């Protein structure tokens, strides 16, 4: 993925949100780059600037490559802005203080080890994201989350279990599936500003 591809995806996500709010026209995707035809998992994250920092304002996407990148980004942007159950819908007066971030995911792979205690050694903070599934419960955390919070791999696993609504040591139990994936991340440097690749390590 090129810098131009990443910038296109971030601009597309923002335009979808602003069009839904009536601030601009629907984005014209007639000249979308070729990469947008690829089937990819993707997440759109919205961070709201507050003072010298920011807080999460929405994050939704597709963990698995079930849609082409163009469709996945458009739908994820709208869902992150208006349908994340943790937050109220984004309003017009917030758009100027929100940073848009797009994470394009590699297909998740199941971590296979002889003993569950060896799983943390297979998780690299700053590279891997996690999906933990047990029964009907599933939690996902993007790679950048562990870096932002300063977690080691064991804490990352525990927090992903919490995200799934499971006890923190559930990753050690038979019947729990732990998957890892990587992400190419592009985020706005400032609201409506240039989008840069976000390097985690």
C-alpha positions, 0 to 999 in steps of 0.5 A: 500500500502506497502513501497515496493509497493510505491518504485516499482511504482516510479522506474517503472515511472522513468524506463519508462521515461529513456527507452523512452529516450534510456537510459535503457531497457523497464522495466520488469513488470513480477514480479509486485506486486499484488497492480498494478492490482488494478484499481486506479486513479494516477498522476505522477509528475516530479520536477526539482531540481534548486539550493536549491529548485525545480520547476514543470517539468510535471504532468499528470495522471488519476483522476478516476480509469479507468485503472489498476495501472500498466498501469496507472503509465506507461502511466502517466509517459510518458505523464508527461515527454513528453506530458504535454502541459505546458512544452517541452519534458524532455531531456536526460540531465535533467534526473539526476536532476528530482525527480519522484513522484507518487500519487495513488488516492482514488475515487473522491467523490462529496461534498454535502452541503446544502449551497455552503458557507459550502464547505470550511469546508468540504475540509481539507488541507493536506488531500484532493485534489480537482476536480472542474467541470462546463460545459466542464471545469474541474480543478484538484489539488493534495493534496500536492499543497495546502500544498506547497503553504500554501493555506487555503481551500477557496484559494484552491477552488479558485485556482482549479477554476483557473485551470479549466479556471473558475472565482475563485468564481465559486465553489459557483455557482449552477451547479458547482461540487466540488469533493474531493479525497485523495492520497498516495504519494511516491517520490524520496528523490534524483534523482534515489534515495530511494522513501519515502512516502510523509506525508502532515500533 
